[in-house]
Amino acid sequence: MTDLEALEGQYPTGSERYFAEKLTRLKKRFPGSEHITENHSQSMQDLFVLSVLNGKRNGVYVEIGADRPRVINNTWLLESMYDWMGVSFEIDPIKVDYFNTIRRNKCICEDATAFDYKFLFKERNYPKQIDYLQLDCDPPQVTLQCLKSLPLEEYRFSVITFETDLYAGGYEVQKESWEIFMNLGYKRVAKNVCNEGNPYEDWWIDPSVVLEEDYLPYMIDDVEFSKIVLD
């Protein structure tokens, strides 16, 4: 067993604490939620995406900072149970090689701060309204640079999770990301999503496509992730 395979066997403690009861505690049930038997995201981002998009099937995602293919991964559930297509980016070639032995939608090994996203989106005929964007790199300044590298004026994203790592000094990154998202008309649903008490991520939606009744239940700041997704 490789080191990566060993890691793949470990589910995040932040999620497994709530696993047994999460289906009965979801703030908003969505089609197919009764069949979900595992939570894969570190902080239930996958369930948040599916909740505000009403269990959408055949969606499209862009995952920047993929890390592992299943465990602590925000798109595995979308791909495996809801037939989403998409693309992932990871700079570590060992992780990319392993990822691509597991996943149908492949991972690209590139510097995500300098990638030509516009060319790829056009080549793959991605819709102008992409369903989910994950931005999660280290350090947070890299995550911000990835955001700036995207063709934000031509493509929009229905749901965005942006890792600020505020607890580790990401205040300036968070502040600048807010300016970018707000100027583009996005709405912040959850500020300073916490994992084990550490505020590290903001969650956004595009109010032009996500209904108010679908995102309002999740409007809350500075709390542990479970209090956002679960009752």
WOKA-V898440 format. One record per backbone hydrogen bond with DSSP energy under -0.5 kcal/mol. NH is the residue of the N-H (numbers start at 0). CO is the residue of the C=O. E is the energy in kcal/mol with one decimal. If there is no record, write none. Layout:
nh:NH co:CO e:E
nh:NH co:CO e:E
This chain:
nh:5 co:1 e:-2.1
nh:6 co:2 e:-2.1
nh:7 co:3 e:-2.2
nh:8 co:4 e:-0.7
nh:8 co:5 e:-0.9
nh:9 co:6 e:-2.1
nh:10 co:8 e:-0.7
nh:14 co:11 e:-1.3
nh:15 co:11 e:-2.4
nh:16 co:12 e:-1.4
nh:17 co:14 e:-1.5
nh:18 co:14 e:-0.6
nh:18 co:15 e:-0.6
nh:19 co:15 e:-0.5
nh:20 co:17 e:-0.6
nh:21 co:17 e:-1.4
nh:21 co:18 e:-0.7
nh:22 co:18 e:-0.5
nh:23 co:20 e:-0.7
nh:24 co:20 e:-0.8
nh:24 co:21 e:-0.7
nh:25 co:21 e:-0.9
nh:26 co:228 e:-2.4
nh:32 co:29 e:-2.6
nh:34 co:31 e:-1.9
nh:35 co:32 e:-1.1
nh:47 co:43 e:-2.0
nh:48 co:44 e:-2.6
nh:49 co:45 e:-2.2
nh:50 co:46 e:-2.2
nh:51 co:47 e:-2.4
nh:52 co:48 e:-1.4
nh:53 co:50 e:-1.3
nh:54 co:49 e:-3.7
nh:57 co:81 e:-2.7
nh:60 co:84 e:-1.7
nh:61 co:131 e:-2.3
nh:62 co:86 e:-2.8
nh:63 co:61 e:-0.7
nh:63 co:133 e:-2.5
nh:64 co:62 e:-0.7
nh:64 co:88 e:-2.1
nh:65 co:88 e:-2.5
nh:67 co:65 e:-0.6
nh:71 co:39 e:-1.4
nh:72 co:39 e:-0.9
nh:72 co:69 e:-1.1
nh:78 co:74 e:-2.5
nh:79 co:75 e:-3.2
nh:80 co:76 e:-2.2
nh:81 co:76 e:-0.8
nh:81 co:77 e:-0.8
nh:82 co:78 e:-0.8
nh:83 co:77 e:-1.9
nh:84 co:58 e:-2.5
nh:86 co:60 e:-1.5
nh:87 co:105 e:-1.4
nh:88 co:62 e:-2.3
nh:89 co:107 e:-2.0
nh:92 co:90 e:-0.7
nh:95 co:91 e:-2.2
nh:96 co:92 e:-2.5
nh:97 co:93 e:-2.0
nh:98 co:94 e:-2.9
nh:99 co:95 e:-2.4
nh:100 co:97 e:-1.4
nh:101 co:97 e:-0.7
nh:101 co:98 e:-1.3
nh:102 co:98 e:-2.5
nh:105 co:103 e:-0.7
nh:107 co:87 e:-3.0
nh:109 co:107 e:-1.1
nh:111 co:109 e:-0.9
nh:113 co:110 e:-1.7
nh:116 co:114 e:-1.5
nh:119 co:115 e:-1.7
nh:120 co:116 e:-3.1
nh:121 co:117 e:-2.1
nh:122 co:118 e:-2.7
nh:123 co:119 e:-2.4
nh:124 co:121 e:-0.9
nh:125 co:120 e:-2.7
nh:129 co:127 e:-0.7
nh:129 co:155 e:-3.0
nh:130 co:59 e:-0.8
nh:131 co:59 e:-1.6
nh:132 co:158 e:-2.5
nh:133 co:61 e:-2.7
nh:134 co:160 e:-2.6
nh:135 co:63 e:-2.4
nh:141 co:138 e:-1.6
nh:142 co:138 e:-1.1
nh:143 co:139 e:-2.2
nh:144 co:140 e:-1.9
nh:145 co:141 e:-2.2
nh:146 co:142 e:-2.0
nh:147 co:143 e:-2.1
nh:148 co:144 e:-1.2
nh:149 co:145 e:-0.7
nh:149 co:146 e:-1.1
nh:151 co:149 e:-2.2
nh:153 co:150 e:-1.3
nh:154 co:150 e:-2.2
nh:155 co:127 e:-3.2
nh:157 co:129 e:-2.5
nh:158 co:130 e:-1.4
nh:159 co:203 e:-2.4
nh:160 co:132 e:-2.2
nh:161 co:159 e:-0.5
nh:161 co:201 e:-2.8
nh:162 co:134 e:-2.6
nh:162 co:160 e:-0.5
nh:163 co:161 e:-0.6
nh:163 co:199 e:-1.6
nh:164 co:199 e:-2.0
nh:166 co:198 e:-2.2
nh:167 co:164 e:-1.7
nh:168 co:165 e:-1.8
nh:169 co:164 e:-1.2
nh:173 co:169 e:-2.5
nh:174 co:170 e:-2.7
nh:175 co:171 e:-2.3
nh:176 co:172 e:-2.4
nh:177 co:173 e:-2.4
nh:178 co:174 e:-1.6
nh:179 co:175 e:-2.0
nh:180 co:176 e:-2.8
nh:181 co:177 e:-2.9
nh:182 co:178 e:-2.0
nh:183 co:179 e:-1.1
nh:184 co:181 e:-1.3
nh:185 co:180 e:-2.5
nh:186 co:204 e:-2.9
nh:188 co:186 e:-0.5
nh:188 co:202 e:-2.7
nh:189 co:202 e:-1.7
nh:190 co:219 e:-0.7
nh:192 co:200 e:-3.4
nh:193 co:222 e:-2.5
nh:194 co:197 e:-1.8
nh:197 co:194 e:-1.5
nh:198 co:196 e:-0.6
nh:199 co:192 e:-2.8
nh:200 co:192 e:-1.0
nh:201 co:161 e:-2.5
nh:202 co:189 e:-2.7
nh:203 co:159 e:-3.0
nh:204 co:186 e:-2.4
nh:205 co:157 e:-2.0
nh:206 co:184 e:-0.5
nh:206 co:204 e:-0.8
nh:208 co:205 e:-2.0
nh:209 co:205 e:-2.4
nh:210 co:208 e:-0.6
nh:213 co:210 e:-1.3
nh:214 co:210 e:-1.3
nh:215 co:211 e:-2.6
nh:217 co:214 e:-1.8
nh:218 co:215 e:-1.8
nh:219 co:188 e:-1.3
nh:219 co:217 e:-1.0
nh:221 co:190 e:-3.0
nh:224 co:193 e:-2.3
nh:226 co:223 e:-1.7
nh:227 co:224 e:-1.5
nh:228 co:224 e:-1.6
nh:229 co:225 e:-2.4
nh:230 co:24 e:-3.7
